[in-house]
Amino acid sequence: MDEIQDYFLCDSCSNKDFRLVYNFSLRFHGVNFADDLIYDRLQEEMYECTKCKKAFTSQEIEEGLNKLKKRRRRR
């Protein structure tokens, strides 16, 4: 059987290369039993197209790869 390799492509410029971009933040919120704020540390991963700089979430990339799988299975 022949091998076929499909790539997730940027839907703006059709580039296949991405770089990982991290965002770090703190989310503050109050609690009922105290006047102090508590916080959660958050880290978000985004993937940025190296050509046009459009950003994609992990979920968007996973959905795109699932579409590629479905398309190949139908053939």
C-alpha positions as CSV (number, residue, x, y, z in Angstrom):
1,M,0.0,0.0,0.0
2,D,1.3,3.5,-0.9
3,E,1.7,6.0,1.9
4,I,0.0,9.4,1.7
5,Q,0.9,12.2,4.0
6,D,-1.6,15.1,4.4
7,Y,-0.8,18.3,6.4
8,F,-3.0,20.6,8.3
9,L,-2.8,23.8,6.4
10,C,-3.5,27.4,7.4
11,D,-6.9,28.3,6.0
12,S,-5.7,31.8,5.1
13,C,-2.4,31.2,3.2
14,S,-2.1,27.3,2.9
15,N,1.1,27.2,4.8
16,K,1.9,24.0,6.7
17,D,4.4,25.4,9.2
18,F,3.4,26.6,12.7
19,R,5.2,27.8,15.8
20,L,3.9,27.2,19.4
21,V,2.9,30.4,21.2
22,Y,2.1,30.4,25.0
23,N,0.0,32.9,26.9
24,F,0.3,33.0,30.7
25,S,-2.3,34.7,32.9
26,L,-3.8,34.8,36.4
27,R,-7.6,34.7,36.9
28,F,-8.7,36.3,40.1
29,H,-12.1,35.7,41.8
30,G,-13.6,36.1,45.2
31,V,-15.0,33.5,47.5
32,N,-18.0,33.6,49.7
33,F,-16.2,33.0,53.0
34,A,-13.4,35.6,52.8
35,D,-12.7,39.1,51.5
36,D,-9.5,37.9,49.9
37,L,-9.2,37.1,46.2
38,I,-8.0,33.8,45.1
39,Y,-6.4,33.1,41.7
40,D,-5.9,30.4,39.2
41,R,-2.8,30.3,37.0
42,L,-3.7,29.7,33.3
43,Q,-1.5,28.7,30.4
44,E,-2.9,28.7,26.9
45,E,-1.2,27.2,23.9
46,M,-1.8,28.6,20.4
47,Y,-0.2,27.7,17.1
48,E,0.8,30.6,14.9
49,C,1.2,30.2,11.1
50,T,4.9,31.1,10.3
51,K,3.8,32.8,7.0
52,C,0.7,35.0,7.8
53,K,0.8,34.9,11.6
54,K,-2.8,33.6,11.9
55,A,-3.3,31.8,15.3
56,F,-5.1,28.4,15.8
57,T,-6.1,26.7,19.0
58,S,-5.2,23.0,19.7
59,Q,-8.9,22.2,19.2
60,E,-9.0,23.8,15.8
61,I,-5.9,21.9,14.7
62,E,-7.4,18.6,16.0
63,E,-10.7,19.3,14.2
64,G,-8.7,20.0,10.9
65,L,-6.8,16.7,11.3
66,N,-10.1,14.8,11.9
67,K,-11.4,16.3,8.6
68,L,-8.4,15.0,6.8
69,K,-8.9,11.5,8.3
70,K,-12.6,11.4,7.3
71,R,-11.8,12.6,3.8
72,R,-9.2,9.8,3.3
73,R,-11.5,7.1,4.7
74,R,-14.2,8.0,2.2
75,R,-12.0,7.3,-0.8
